[in-house]
Every structure is written in structure tokens, then in C-alpha cells.
Amino acid sequence: MSEPLRLIALDEEDLAVISAHLQDAVVKVKDMAFLPQTKRFALLAARFDWLSVDSGKKERCATGLHFERVFKAAVKGFDQADGDRCLNLLSIRFFPEDAPAGQVILTFSGGAAIQLDVECLEAQMHDLGPRWPAKAQPGHCLDEPAM
């Protein structure tokens, strides 16, 4: 079994590493929350472990991600009341505005997105539990050979 992954992001480069590890994670709408009283946004995802593919395994792992110092969260392209809807996370990026403040954008397939207005970039990602076999390896149209 692989060691649980634990990462911290305090700048754009750190966040790019977290984004790469969370690419193709599956997130249920009900497993995301903005907690304005603590200025935190958190989610639980089923992360596809791209590193395990190199050893011939296709695995997912329960992973938590949270952002601190969040003032506002806005969603686009999905209904928050549709709790069982699964979203496929494509990327997470930080756009500085009035440094160190800025916006974190979580982009999902199908045009869904979450925008977090943050005082500064402060995120943590932690694997939370055991791994399980993935039903399939995520694919992208760029992975297909050109015709």
C-alpha cells in the first residue's frame, strides 16, 4: 500500500502539484462545503492515483482538500441542491488580484466550476483512508491518437 499523500499549497507552484494529483478526482456535490464562520472551503474526493498506474495499478483513494481564509464561494454549472451529482475535477488554479489575495478556480468537466475569493492562498490535501481498485482509468481526448 502506498503512503498517504499529504500536501500543502502556499503559492501557485504548490497548488499546481495538488491540482495534478487531484486531476480526474470524483467529487459529489454534497461532499463540498463553504463554512463562512471559519472562512474555510472543504471537499472530499475520490482521487485517482496517477502514480500507481506506473506500477500497473488503477486505484482511487478518499482525499480531503481544504482552503483557508476564504471570503466568498460561488458555483457555476451545477445545482448545489443536487447532492448526489458527481463532478469530475479537471484543475485547480490561483489567480492573484491584490496580492496576496486572489481567486481560486476549481474547474470540473461539463462547464462546472467553483470560484473562491481568498485573502491568500492556503490549501491542504490529505489522503484519508484505504485505496480501492478503480473501475477504469480516466481518459482524455488528448490521449487519443490523432486521426
C-alpha positions, 0 to 999 in steps of 0.5 A: 500500500502506498503512503498517504499523500499529504500536501500543502499549497502556499503559492501557485507552484504548490497548488499546481502539484495538488491540482495534478494529483487531484486531476480526474478526482470524483467529487459529489456535490454534497461532499463540498462545503463553504463554512463562512464562520471559519472562512474555510472551503472543504471537499472530499474526493475520490482521487485517482492515483496517477502514480500507481498506474506506473506500477500497473495499478488503477486505484482511487483513494478518499482525499480531503482538500481544504482552503483557508481564509476564504471570503466568498464561494460561488458555483457555476454549472451545477445545482448545489441542491443536487447532492448526489451529482458527481463532478469530475475535477479537471484543475485547480488554479490561483489567480492573484488580484491584490496580492496576496489575495486572489481567486481560486478556480476549481474547474470540473468537466461539463462547464462546472466550476467553483470560484473562491475569493481568498485573502491568500492562498492556503490549501491542504490535501490529505489522503484519508483512508484505504485505496480501492481498485478503480473501475477504469482509468480516466481518459482524455481526448488528448490521449487519443491518437490523432486521426 
